[in-house]
Amino acid sequence: MQTNPTARQTEPGEAAGDLGAARAAVVAPRSIIRVLLGTTASRIGFLTLTVIALACFATLTLTLANRQEPGTQHLPAAERPESPAYEAQQRAARHLPPFWWPAAEGTPAAARRKAASEQAALLAMADEAGVDVETMRKQAPRIGEAERAVFLPKPALGTDVLGRDLLTRLLVGGSVSLAVGVLAAALSVVLGTLYGAIAGYLGGVVDSVMMRFIDVLYGLPYVLLVVLLAVASSAMIEEYTGRGRAREAFVRQAAAELMQAEAGPAAAVPESRRVRERLSQDKGLAEALRLKAESHPDLARRELASTGRMLLELGTLLLAIGGVSWLTMARVVRGQVLSLKSQPFVEAARAVGASRRRIFFRHLLPNLVGPIIVYATLTIPQAILQESFLSFLGIGVKPPLPSWGNLASDGLEQLNLVQSQWWLLVFPCLLLGLTLLALNFVGEALREAFDPKTRR
């Protein structure tokens, strides 16, 4: 049998690479866009999610921009207060319903609209004249119907208890909720993929120990773990800024030194129990030492900028949600790796001398892309729901930064039998429900495309 002298020798692992690529090609789905537009449900979900995401993120330059408060034109330019658009308040415009909602004459809603239009007209005239609002109130003639009609606020989705525009806050809250959900899901996918792949690839005792650890975590209440992590992180931030433990240590040390001085120079250092008893009995001494600790330069309270504190809180929230959401992903990836390890293309790669690293990254990981994408798509709504739930309880995204969860919580407080500001609860819940439903439609379409058992 003759051989071709110009034929190139096959490198170790190259032939198996072709087999692995062929295997990946079998698993690879159609174009993702074609998948997302393949069925009616997936089209509705994809288009709904696209519209909501674009509306939230494309308007951030407007919703986060600082605006000068009306009625402050008479102040020097450096002293005019500014606030982000989502925090712009107008107390006279509090609890205004959407402009398209009918408000009969004589109802509280009609009275609030009238007061808001008069206040807006007064602020505009004060800015034009360059005087403060109280001066203009004394000088201005009676505001007529024409002026009220011109300056009548027309919020698209109403205003809240502080007169802030609900639509602006929903757009910013949507950006926060979507960003937290996507980033937490990404963290969950990374942790679950690495953990499951290592456990499945190494096998044996390592696999058994790693999976028993996951079984232990599965036995703990999921929501309780997230709540505990969120509360612990908030306590750590508060301890960092307040230095409470350092101040208490300073108070106990100062009290111990005082007790030792009172007992005489030869006396031993008093026990910590006696120091605590002395501080609990002598309230005046304890208060004096605490005041001295607060005035100590090395124990001064650390000041965090509002932006820095906000980022820290969001980061801890991401860790709390993503740090406990990776368990299912780890099991899914482990099962896939165990299945792929016995495939012929992996055996061929091992036979021609491919290293473990090459086998994992060249042959196993490409075939895990499908399940990873599907799980990531289905994890995002779970993470968004967890963030909204924590924010609803008051331990997630903290005001004044809005999210759909804390907006719904604020709206629930405004429901009563006398005057029900329904828009404060309906619209945050509606957007949250539409987003979760759209994500589930998209995830189901991707699952059908990537899973050979359900592919049509």
C-alpha positions in Angstrom: 0.0 0.0 0.0 1.5 3.3 -1.1 1.4 6.5 1.0 1.3 10.0 -0.2 4.7 11.5 0.5 3.3 15.0 0.7 0.7 14.1 3.4 1.2 15.9 6.6 1.5 13.9 9.8 -1.4 14.3 12.2 -0.5 16.1 15.4 -1.6 14.5 18.7 -5.1 15.6 19.5 -5.7 17.1 16.1 -7.8 14.2 14.8 -9.8 14.2 18.0 -10.2 17.9 17.6 -12.0 17.3 14.2 -14.2 14.7 15.9 -14.9 17.1 18.8 -15.7 19.9 16.3 -18.1 17.5 14.5 -19.8 16.6 17.8 -20.2 20.3 18.6 -21.6 20.9 15.2 -24.3 18.3 15.9 -25.3 20.0 19.2 -25.0 23.6 17.8 -28.5 25.0 17.1 -29.7 27.2 14.3 -29.1 30.9 14.3 -30.2 32.3 17.7 -32.2 35.1 16.0 -34.1 32.5 13.9 -34.7 30.5 17.1 -36.1 33.5 19.0 -38.4 34.4 16.1 -39.4 30.8 15.3 -42.7 30.6 17.3 -45.4 33.1 18.3 -44.5 32.8 22.0 -40.8 33.3 21.4 -41.4 36.3 19.1 -43.7 37.9 21.6 -41.2 37.3 24.4 -38.2 38.5 22.4 -39.9 41.7 21.2 -41.3 42.5 24.6 -38.0 42.0 26.3 -36.2 44.1 23.6 -38.7 47.0 24.0 -38.4 47.0 27.8 -34.6 46.8 27.8 -34.2 49.5 25.2 -36.7 51.8 27.0 -34.8 51.3 30.3 -31.2 51.5 29.2 -31.5 53.9 26.2 -33.1 56.6 28.4 -30.5 56.5 31.3 -28.9 59.7 30.0 -32.2 61.5 30.5 -33.4 59.8 33.7 -30.1 60.1 35.5 -29.3 63.6 34.4 -29.3 66.3 37.0 -32.1 68.9 36.9 -32.3 72.2 38.6 -35.1 72.5 41.0 -37.8 75.0 39.9 -38.2 78.1 41.8 -34.5 78.5 42.6 -33.5 80.8 39.7 -33.0 83.7 42.2 -30.1 81.9 43.9 -26.5 82.2 42.7 -25.7 79.5 40.1 -23.4 77.6 42.5 -26.1 77.4 45.2 -29.0 76.2 43.0 -30.0 72.7 44.2 -30.0 69.9 41.6 -31.2 66.4 41.7 -31.4 63.5 39.3 -34.5 63.4 37.1 -35.8 60.3 38.9 -35.5 62.1 42.3 -37.0 65.4 41.1 -39.7 66.3 43.7 -42.7 68.5 43.5 -44.7 68.2 46.7 -47.8 69.9 45.3 -47.9 67.2 42.6 -48.0 64.3 45.0 -50.3 61.3 44.2 -51.3 62.6 40.8 -53.0 59.9 38.7 -52.0 59.3 35.1 -53.1 62.2 32.8 -55.4 59.9 30.9 -57.2 58.7 34.0 -60.5 60.6 34.4 -60.9 62.7 37.5 -64.3 64.1 38.1 -64.7 67.6 39.5 -64.8 67.7 43.2 -62.8 64.5 43.7 -59.4 64.5 45.6 -57.6 63.7 42.3 -59.1 66.8 40.6 -58.1 68.9 43.6 -54.6 67.7 43.5 -54.3 68.4 39.8 -55.5 71.9 40.4 -53.1 72.5 43.3 -50.2 71.1 41.2 -50.9 73.3 38.2 -51.1 76.4 40.4 -47.8 75.6 42.1 -46.1 74.9 38.8 -47.4 78.2 37.4 -46.1 80.0 40.5 -42.7 78.4 40.3 -42.4 79.3 36.6 -43.3 82.9 37.2 -40.9 83.1 40.2 -38.0 81.8 37.9 -38.9 84.3 35.2 -39.0 87.2 37.6 -35.9 86.1 39.5 -37.5 86.1 42.9 -38.3 83.4 45.5 -41.6 81.6 45.6 -42.9 83.4 48.7 -42.3 86.8 47.2 -44.0 85.8 44.0 -46.9 84.4 45.9 -47.5 87.8 47.5 -47.0 89.7 44.2 -48.7 87.4 41.7 -52.3 88.0 40.7 -54.8 85.2 40.9 -53.9 82.3 38.6 -56.7 81.7 36.1 -57.9 78.7 34.3 -55.7 79.5 31.2 -52.5 79.5 33.3 -53.5 76.3 35.1 -54.2 74.6 31.8 -50.7 75.6 30.5 -48.8 74.4 33.6 -51.0 71.4 34.4 -48.6 68.4 35.1 -49.3 65.5 32.8 -47.5 62.5 34.2 -47.9 59.5 31.9 -48.1 57.0 34.7 -48.8 59.3 37.7 -46.6 60.5 40.6 -45.7 59.1 44.0 -46.1 60.5 47.5 -43.2 63.0 46.9 -44.4 64.2 43.5 -41.8 62.2 41.6 -42.7 61.0 38.1 -43.4 57.3 38.2 -42.5 56.6 34.6 -39.0 58.0 35.1 -38.6 56.0 38.3 -39.8 52.8 36.5 -37.3 53.2 33.7 -34.4 53.6 36.2 -35.8 50.8 38.4 -36.0 48.6 35.3 -32.4 49.3 34.5 -31.4 48.4 38.0 -33.5 45.2 38.2 -32.4 44.0 34.7 -28.7 44.7 35.4 -28.8 43.0 38.8 -30.6 40.0 37.3 -28.2 39.6 34.4 -25.0 40.1 36.5 -26.2 37.8 39.2 -27.2 35.1 36.7 -23.8 35.5 35.0 -22.0 35.0 38.4 -24.3 31.9 39.0 -23.4 30.5 35.6 -19.7 30.9 36.0 -19.6 29.4 39.5 -21.9 26.5 38.5 -20.0 25.8 35.3 -16.6 25.7 37.0 -17.8 23.7 40.0 -19.8 21.1 38.0 -17.2 20.7 35.3 -14.4 20.1 37.8 -16.5 17.6 39.7 -17.6 15.7 36.6 -14.2 15.7 34.9 -12.1 14.6 37.9 -14.7 12.1 39.1 -14.1 9.6 41.9 -13.7 10.8 45.5 -13.4 14.4 44.5 -16.7 14.2 42.6 -18.4 12.5 45.6 -17.2 15.1 48.1 -18.1 18.1 45.9 -21.6 16.8 45.2 -22.3 16.0 48.9 -21.4 19.6 49.6 -24.1 20.7 47.1 -26.6 18.3 48.7 -26.0 20.0 52.1 -26.6 23.4 50.5 -29.7 22.1 48.8 -31.0 21.2 52.2 -30.9 24.8 53.5 -33.7 27.2 52.7 -32.8 29.1 49.6 -34.6 32.4 50.4 -33.2 32.3 54.0 -29.6 32.0 52.6 -30.1 35.0 50.4 -31.7 37.0 53.2 -28.9 36.1 55.6 -26.2 37.0 53.1 -27.9 40.3 52.3 -28.3 41.3 55.9 -24.7 40.2 56.8 -23.3 42.3 53.9 -25.3 45.4 55.0 -24.0 44.9 58.5 -20.4 44.7 57.3 -20.9 48.0 55.3 -22.4 49.7 58.4 -19.5 48.4 60.6 -17.0 49.7 58.1 -18.5 53.2 58.0 -19.5 53.5 61.7 -16.5 51.7 63.3 -18.8 50.5 66.1 -16.6 47.7 67.3 -13.5 49.9 67.4 -15.4 52.4 69.5 -16.6 49.8 71.9 -13.1 48.5 72.3 -11.9 52.0 73.0 -14.6 52.5 75.6 -13.8 49.2 77.4 -10.0 49.9 77.4 -10.5 53.4 78.8 -12.9 52.1 81.5 -10.3 49.4 82.4 -7.5 52.0 82.7 -9.8 54.2 84.9 -10.6 51.3 87.2 -7.0 50.3 87.4 -6.0 53.9 88.3 -8.7 54.0 91.0 -7.5 50.7 92.5 -3.9 51.9 92.8 -0.7 51.7 90.7 0.0 48.1 91.9 -3.4 46.8 91.0 -3.8 44.3 88.1 -5.8 45.0 85.0 -9.5 44.4 85.8 -11.3 41.5 84.1 -13.5 42.2 81.1 -16.5 41.0 83.0 -15.9 43.6 85.8 -15.4 46.3 83.1 -18.8 45.5 81.5 -20.5 45.5 84.9 -19.0 48.9 85.7 -20.1 50.4 82.4 -23.6 49.0 82.8 -23.9 50.4 86.3 -22.3 53.8 85.7 -24.3 55.2 82.7 -22.7 58.6 83.1 -19.2 57.2 82.7 -20.3 55.0 79.7 -21.8 58.0 77.9 -18.7 60.2 78.6 -16.4 57.5 77.2 -18.6 57.0 74.1 -18.5 60.8 73.4 -14.7 60.7 73.8 -14.5 57.8 71.4 -16.7 59.6 68.8 -14.4 62.7 69.0 -11.2 60.6 68.7 -9.7 61.3 65.2 -8.7 57.7 64.6 -12.3 56.5 65.4 -14.2 59.1 63.3 -17.0 57.8 61.2 -15.9 57.0 57.6 -17.9 58.9 55.1 -18.9 57.1 51.9 -20.1 59.0 48.9 -23.7 58.1 48.0 -22.5 56.6 44.7 -19.9 54.5 46.4 -22.3 53.2 49.1 -24.8 52.4 46.3 -22.3 50.4 44.4 -21.3 48.5 47.5 -24.9 47.6 48.3 -25.5 46.5 44.7 -22.3 44.4 44.7 -23.2 42.6 47.9 -26.7 42.0 46.5 -25.2 40.4 43.4 -23.0 38.2 45.6 -26.0 37.2 47.8 -28.2 36.2 44.8 -25.5 34.8 42.5 -23.7 33.0 45.4 -26.6 30.7 46.1 -28.1 30.3 42.6 -25.4 28.1 41.1 -26.3 24.7 42.6 -28.6 23.5 39.8 -26.2 24.7 37.2 -23.4 22.7 38.8 -25.5 19.5 38.7 -26.5 20.1 35.1 -22.9 20.7 34.0 -21.6 17.7 36.0 -24.2 15.4 34.3 -23.2 16.7 30.9 -19.5 16.3 31.5 -20.0 12.7 32.8 -22.0 12.0 29.6 -19.5 13.6 27.3 -16.5 11.8 28.9 -17.7 8.5 27.6 -18.2 9.7 24.0 -16.0 8.4 21.2 -14.5 11.7 20.3 -13.2 12.2 23.9 -11.8 8.6 24.0 -10.1 9.4 20.6 -8.6 12.6 22.0 -7.3 10.7 25.0 -5.9 7.9 22.8 -3.8 10.2 20.6 -2.2 11.8 23.7 -4.2 15.0 24.1 -3.7 16.6 27.5 -6.5 17.0 30.0 -6.5 20.7 29.5 -6.9 20.4 25.8 -9.7 17.8 26.1 -11.6 20.0 28.5 -11.3 23.3 26.6 -11.3 22.0 23.1 -13.8 19.1 23.3 -15.9 19.3 26.4 -16.5 23.0 26.9 -17.8 23.7 23.4 -20.4 21.0 23.9 -21.6 22.6 27.1 -22.4 25.9 25.5 -26.0 24.9 24.7 -27.0 23.8 28.2 -25.2 26.8 29.7 -27.0 29.3 27.5 -30.4 27.8 28.2 -29.8 27.7 31.9 -28.5 31.3 31.9 -31.6 32.5 30.1 -33.8 30.7 32.6 -31.7 32.0 35.6 -32.1 35.7 34.7 -35.8 35.8 35.6 -35.2 33.9 38.8 -32.4 36.4 39.8 -34.7 39.4 38.9 -37.5 37.9 41.0 -35.1 37.4 43.9 -33.9 41.0 43.7 -37.5 42.3 43.6 -38.4 40.1 46.5 -35.5 41.3 48.6 -36.1 45.0 47.6 -39.8 44.5 48.5 -38.7 43.3 52.0 -36.4 46.4 52.3 -33.1 44.5 52.3 -32.4 44.7 48.5 -31.9 47.9 46.5 -32.1 50.8 49.0 -33.9 54.1 48.4 -33.5 56.6 46.9 -32.3 54.2 44.1 -35.5 52.7 42.6 -36.1 49.1 41.5 -39.2 47.4 40.5 -39.3 45.6 43.9 -39.1 48.6 46.2 -41.4 50.6 43.9 -44.0 47.8 44.3 -43.4 47.9 48.1 -44.0 51.7 48.1 -47.1 51.2 46.1 -48.5 48.6 48.4 -48.2 51.1 51.3 -50.4 53.5 49.4 -53.3 51.1 49.0 -56.2 51.9 51.4 -60.0 51.9 51.4 -60.3 55.7 51.4 -57.9 56.8 48.6 -56.2 54.1 46.6 -53.3 55.2 44.4 -53.5 52.1 42.3 -51.0 53.2 39.7 -48.1 53.0 42.2 -48.6 49.2 42.6 -50.0 48.2 39.2 -47.3 49.5 36.9 -44.2 48.2 38.7 -45.9 44.7 39.0 -47.0 44.9 35.4 -43.5 45.6 34.1 -42.0 43.0 36.3 -44.5 40.3 35.3 -44.1 41.1 31.5 -40.3 40.9 31.8 -40.4 37.6 33.6 -42.9 36.1 31.2 -40.9 37.3 28.2 -37.7 35.8 29.6 -39.4 32.5 30.2 -40.7 32.5 26.6 -37.1 33.2 25.3 -35.6 30.6 27.6 -38.1 28.0 26.4 -37.4 28.7 22.8 -33.6 28.3 23.4 -34.2 25.1 25.3 -36.1 23.6 22.4 -33.4 24.7 20.0 -30.4 23.4 22.0 -32.0 20.2 23.4 -32.0 17.4 20.8 -34.8 15.6 22.6 -37.2 18.6 22.1 -35.9 20.0 18.9 -38.5 20.0 16.1 
